[in-house]
Every structure is written in C-alpha cells, then in structure tokens.
Amino acid sequence: MAAEAQLVTEAGECPGEVLVFTQDGYLPWLEVCSWSDDIDVTLAAARHWLQPRA
C-alpha cells in the first residue's frame, strides 16, 4: 500500500477510507472501504470528501 486517506464527511463523521496501491511504479488500483452502514461510501463520495474545503 502506498497511501491511505480517511474519509471525513461535512458532519465530521468518518465513514471509511481510500487505499492506494502501487506496483512497479504504477498505480494499478485503489480501494474505497466503508465502515458505515448508514452512509453510502462510493468512489464519487470519496472524491467529494477528499476535496479541500474552502
């Protein structure tokens, strides 16, 4: 695993994380993991939560 980022919602909840993997200098895959039954954790939601807040 090359990197890990916890997902934090606007409400301050932490429903999951994103794991980034590398192999031979390439990014072959990433995983979006959910720890919540109440919050729908998708790749699109993860992208939104990882954006810097203004």
C-alpha positions as CSV (number, residue, x, y, z in Angstrom):
1,M,0.0,0.0,0.0
2,A,1.4,3.4,-1.0
3,A,-1.1,5.7,0.7
4,E,-4.2,5.8,2.9
5,A,-6.7,8.6,3.5
6,Q,-9.6,8.6,5.9
7,L,-12.8,10.0,4.6
8,V,-14.4,12.7,6.7
9,T,-17.9,14.0,5.9
10,E,-19.1,17.6,6.2
11,A,-20.7,16.5,9.5
12,G,-17.3,15.3,10.8
13,E,-18.1,11.6,10.5
14,C,-15.5,9.1,9.3
15,P,-17.4,6.5,7.2
16,G,-14.4,4.9,5.6
17,E,-11.1,5.3,3.8
18,V,-9.3,5.2,0.5
19,L,-6.3,2.8,0.0
20,V,-3.9,3.4,-2.9
21,F,-1.7,0.6,-4.1
22,T,1.4,0.8,-6.4
23,Q,3.3,-1.9,-8.3
24,D,6.5,-1.4,-10.3
25,G,6.0,2.4,-10.2
26,Y,2.4,2.3,-11.5
27,L,-1.0,2.8,-9.8
28,P,-2.8,-0.4,-10.6
29,W,-5.7,0.0,-8.2
30,L,-7.3,1.8,-5.3
31,E,-9.9,0.7,-2.9
32,V,-12.7,2.6,-1.2
33,C,-13.6,1.0,2.1
34,S,-16.7,1.6,4.1
35,W,-17.0,1.4,7.8
36,S,-20.6,2.7,8.0
37,D,-24.0,1.1,7.5
38,D,-25.7,4.5,7.5
39,I,-23.5,6.4,5.0
40,D,-23.2,5.3,1.3
41,V,-19.5,5.3,0.6
42,T,-18.8,5.4,-3.1
43,L,-15.9,6.5,-5.2
44,A,-17.7,9.7,-6.1
45,A,-18.5,10.4,-2.5
46,A,-14.9,9.7,-1.5
47,R,-13.7,12.1,-4.2
48,H,-16.0,14.8,-2.8
49,W,-14.9,14.3,0.8
50,L,-11.2,14.4,-0.2
51,Q,-11.6,17.8,-1.9
52,P,-10.1,20.7,0.1
53,R,-12.8,22.8,1.8
54,A,-12.9,26.5,1.2
